[in-house]
Amino acid sequence: MAPRLLEALIARNQLLAEKIAGFKIPIDLVLNTRTLRNRLRQLNASPEVQPWLLRAIVIQQSQTMCGRIGFHSEPGPEDLRNVAADGVELGYEIGEPFRRRGIANEAALALMKWAYEEHGQRCFVLSINPGNIPSLGMARSMGFREIGSHIDEEDGLELYFERRLGSWPSEWTSE
Ligand SMILES: CC(C)(COP(=O)(O)OP(=O)(O)OC[C@H]1O[C@@H](n2cnc3c(N)ncnc32)[C@H](O)[C@@H]1OP(=O)(O)O)[C@@H](O)C(=O)NCCC(=O)NCCS
């Protein structure tokens, strides 16, 4: 998502956002504004990092946006130095009416495959609040293992999970 689209989503200007995006954006699609703002700030500072940052998740048949996914930065950021120095952190959010349909799983595998194939990325990281049962379940279902924890300035305690790949996992091939 380019800066103009992020700005429209942050302003909750759904009509403008749809015009820029070229797909439908449900009026009640709630996305974490803090994440949108943080990524917009990163993009404004370093436009070349855009492919790593936020992407809209769009249902192909209906051309409707149902969530967002993206890495928090390019690989190897300072905040991962002590847990997974060669890692890149993945984040995602699916609008409530669209959950439990396998969308986050499909999007996460697709984005990791892009990083794996296009950039040779092998180490993926998730950081999850210990009370976030859906996200913990998703991490485990994708074969991530817990590697540590940290205190996020805004979100408090978060557990770090990692999946380090050699070759592309066979269980992800049919996805
Ligand atoms: C976490 C989240 C992205 C999952 O999205 P989703 O599209 O519903 O997930 P999927 O349908 O692809 O489910 C993938 C796996 O996650 C786990 N999972 C998802 N929702 C779950 C729930 N409510 N309880 C337990 N496990 C759950 C399951 O293991 C599931 O696999 P299964 O359906 O084969 O059992 C979604 O709940 C969400 O947006 N939550 C709010 C934002 C958030 O917490 N983001 C992650 C921050 S770390």
The ligand as an SDF file (V2000), in Angstrom:
LIG
                    3D

 48 50  0  0  0  0  0  0  0  0999 V2000
   -4.9020  -13.6870   14.2320 C   0  0  0  0  0  0  0  0  0  0  0  0
   -5.7490  -13.4250   12.9830 C   0  0  0  0  0  0  0  0  0  0  0  0
   -4.9150  -12.6310   11.9940 C   0  0  0  0  0  0  0  0  0  0  0  0
   -6.1340  -14.7840   12.3650 C   0  0  0  0  0  0  0  0  0  0  0  0
   -6.7930  -14.5210   11.1240 O   0  0  0  0  0  0  0  0  0  0  0  0
   -7.7420  -15.6090   10.4310 P   0  0  0  0  0  0  0  0  0  0  0  0
   -7.8730  -15.2490    8.9910 O   0  0  0  0  0  0  0  0  0  0  0  0
   -8.9810  -15.7490   11.2230 O   0  0  0  0  0  0  0  0  0  0  0  0
   -6.8510  -16.9270   10.5970 O   0  0  0  0  0  0  0  0  0  0  0  0
   -7.0160  -18.2770    9.7450 P   0  0  0  0  0  0  0  0  0  0  0  0
   -8.4550  -18.5380    9.4880 O   0  0  0  0  0  0  0  0  0  0  0  0
   -6.0790  -18.2120    8.5880 O   0  0  0  0  0  0  0  0  0  0  0  0
   -6.5120  -19.3530   10.7970 O   0  0  0  0  0  0  0  0  0  0  0  0
   -5.1660  -19.8390   10.8080 C   0  0  0  0  0  0  0  0  0  0  0  0
   -4.9230  -20.5900   12.0980 C   0  0  0  0  0  0  0  0  0  0  0  0
   -4.8540  -19.6730   13.1880 O   0  0  0  0  0  0  0  0  0  0  0  0
   -5.4200  -20.2830   14.3550 C   0  0  0  0  0  0  0  0  0  0  0  0
   -6.5840  -19.4990   14.7870 N   0  0  0  0  0  0  0  0  0  0  0  0
   -7.2110  -18.5120   14.1080 C   0  0  0  0  0  0  0  0  0  0  0  0
   -8.2180  -17.9970   14.8540 N   0  0  0  0  0  0  0  0  0  0  0  0
   -8.2280  -18.6950   16.0040 C   0  0  0  0  0  0  0  0  0  0  0  0
   -9.0010  -18.6290   17.1940 C   0  0  0  0  0  0  0  0  0  0  0  0
  -10.0130  -17.7330   17.3250 N   0  0  0  0  0  0  0  0  0  0  0  0
   -8.6990  -19.4520   18.2180 N   0  0  0  0  0  0  0  0  0  0  0  0
   -7.6950  -20.3440   18.1210 C   0  0  0  0  0  0  0  0  0  0  0  0
   -6.9140  -20.4670   17.0200 N   0  0  0  0  0  0  0  0  0  0  0  0
   -7.1750  -19.6420   15.9800 C   0  0  0  0  0  0  0  0  0  0  0  0
   -5.8050  -21.6910   13.9660 C   0  0  0  0  0  0  0  0  0  0  0  0
   -4.6970  -22.5330   14.2170 O   0  0  0  0  0  0  0  0  0  0  0  0
   -6.0310  -21.5460   12.4800 C   0  0  0  0  0  0  0  0  0  0  0  0
   -5.8810  -22.7210   11.7800 O   0  0  0  0  0  0  0  0  0  0  0  0
   -7.1590  -23.7220   11.6790 P   0  0  0  0  0  0  0  0  0  0  0  0
   -8.3330  -22.8690   11.2660 O   0  0  0  0  0  0  0  0  0  0  0  0
   -6.7110  -24.6960   10.6320 O   0  0  0  0  0  0  0  0  0  0  0  0
   -7.3340  -24.2840   13.0320 O   0  0  0  0  0  0  0  0  0  0  0  0
   -7.0610  -12.6730   13.3340 C   0  0  0  0  0  0  0  0  0  0  0  0
   -7.6940  -13.3020   14.4200 O   0  0  0  0  0  0  0  0  0  0  0  0
   -6.8610  -11.2000   13.6560 C   0  0  0  0  0  0  0  0  0  0  0  0
   -6.8020  -10.3580   12.7690 O   0  0  0  0  0  0  0  0  0  0  0  0
   -6.7260  -10.8650   14.9550 N   0  0  0  0  0  0  0  0  0  0  0  0
   -6.5340   -9.4530   15.3520 C   0  0  0  0  0  0  0  0  0  0  0  0
   -5.1780   -8.9170   14.9230 C   0  0  0  0  0  0  0  0  0  0  0  0
   -4.0390   -9.7550   15.4560 C   0  0  0  0  0  0  0  0  0  0  0  0
   -4.0740  -10.2570   16.5670 O   0  0  0  0  0  0  0  0  0  0  0  0
   -2.9770   -9.8950   14.6270 N   0  0  0  0  0  0  0  0  0  0  0  0
   -1.7990  -10.6410   14.9720 C   0  0  0  0  0  0  0  0  0  0  0  0
   -0.9300   -9.8280   15.8730 C   0  0  0  0  0  0  0  0  0  0  0  0
    0.4720  -10.7780   16.4100 S   0  0  0  0  0  0  0  0  0  0  0  0
  1  2  1  0
  2  3  1  0
  2  4  1  0
  2 36  1  0
  4  5  1  0
  5  6  1  0
  6  7  2  0
  6  8  1  0
  6  9  1  0
  9 10  1  0
 10 11  2  0
 10 12  1  0
 10 13  1  0
 13 14  1  0
 14 15  1  0
 15 16  1  0
 15 30  1  0
 16 17  1  0
 17 18  1  0
 17 28  1  0
 18 19  1  0
 18 27  1  0
 19 20  2  0
 20 21  1  0
 21 22  1  0
 21 27  2  0
 22 23  1  0
 22 24  2  0
 24 25  1  0
 25 26  2  0
 26 27  1  0
 28 29  1  0
 28 30  1  0
 30 31  1  0
 31 32  1  0
 32 33  2  0
 32 34  1  0
 32 35  1  0
 36 37  1  0
 36 38  1  0
 38 39  2  0
 38 40  1  0
 40 41  1  0
 41 42  1  0
 42 43  1  0
 43 44  2  0
 43 45  1  0
 45 46  1  0
 46 47  1  0
 47 48  1  0
M  END
$$$$
